[in-house]
């Protein structure tokens, strides 16, 4: 009765037609599947009815269930979910179905439900369906779907405040894919999709260097595959990476180019970044216009949860208050709505992933470890392994200590040099596309800027330096990447820390009576933590230890 009722509902979306016996006999299930995979509307309009009729005539219950799962992708969410649930009911009633086939079908069914929920912003239901799909995929050893679902879960984690866990999970997913690259149906496509997710995870975490690394590889593969849709998605993500890397003009150009052909939350997301950019450029009226457009779009799609929405409404509320606008109450209600919705969703998703995904995997790993060390011989092996690890650890500590001591002695005795930088072996050395005359002029001005110690200004950034050197940010970025072997941030940091070390050796009294944060600021650093980290990376010890050693050296010379 349940399936019959659903069929009546579904046929409202399908073109009515008479399916003849000849059509049924002349069409194979493989051909029907091919039509469905083509995503050109023929399955919804014609072939669903044929699929059902053929499955009933041949008494193939599995194919009947597949028909209901296939059609779900073409239906509005509520009807689509009902269709998948009917497919699950049909398949669950089969007594002779092979266990592997059952698990595989259920895996795909719950993945379909997860995708339907996710596309319609039902994030909690989507996560639960994805997790169930993963556990079923693992049971049926469906490696392709395991990889797909793990990537979806990593994306959800990143989107809702679990960025570090998302990056860790996505790294494991990529490693699992590489290990099974010969056992999956379409390695190239899966690899590209997973690189895309990794870029997104790092972008949510605002780790731009890592995001760019994976973005470069993904763009290369998408270009080789001539995948124009994927290339556009990657270009759009690159704008967000540029934004978090403070290359806001480049981000603005990219967003302005692609916003015209988007709608829904995709367009709202671009409006958010364009508004933020205009605000950083000092154009608050333009920022307000973009954010008001954001609000209009969100209203047309019933205000779904978008991670940046609360920032938008916080700005609009402040603006409404400052200008005594009648919209104050509406923006206040929206801000409260999004703040509470985001907090509740993050808490609920963390609870779901911890209870139904993270803990079961952890328990499984612990169970596996317990089995490994269950026998006496295994315990002995573990004992020797631990002993060996301790020895290696102690040896490593001693070598690190000796190396640190040597680095400190060298740093105290001779001038510290700038790093030349290096490039990953996984990628080709970057090339430069600038006129030779312009290049020489930029290098000459950059050299003068270095000699004048312009890097000690803690407000300098890539855009301001480009303006000082009479060039643009893109040219300056290329010149520094190729000629200095660093990105701009690393180059600036190395200039400052190298000068700081050498200056402290030659003029130790310059910091006398100053606090450590004042010393950091003296050499262009706004953050003591960044100063300490850069200093230790250069000579192996913190500034405090280095200054104490300098003081000891001075006393020794006096004696």
Secondary structure, DSSP 8 states (H G I E B T S, - for coil): -HHHHHHHHHHTTS------HHHHHHS-HHHHHHHHHHTSSHIIIIIHHHHHHHHHHTT-HHHHHHHHHHHHTTS-HHHHHHHHHHHHHHHHT-SSS-HHHHHHHHHHHHHHHHHHHHHTT-HHHHHHHHHHHHHHHHHTT-HHHHHHHHHHHHHHHHHTT-HHHHHHHHHHHHHHHHHTTTTSS-HHHHHHHHHHHHHHHHHHTT-HHHHHHHHHHHHHHHHHTT-HHHHHHHHHHHHHHHHHTT-HHHHHHHHHHHGGG--HHHHHHHHHHHHHHHHHTT-HHHHHHHHHHHHHHHHHTT----TTHHHHHHHHHHHHHHTT-TTHHHHHHHHHHHHHHHHHHHHHHHHHHIIIIIHHHHHHHHHHHHHHT-SHHHHHHHHHHHHHHHHHHHHHHHHHHHHHHHHHHHHHHS----------TTS------S-HHHHHHHHHHHHHHHHTTGGG-TT--HHHHHHHTTS-HHHHHHHIIIIISS-HHHHHHHHHHHHHHHHHHH-GGGGTT--HHHHHHHTT-S-HHHHHHHHHHHHSS-HHHHHHHHHHHHHHHH-
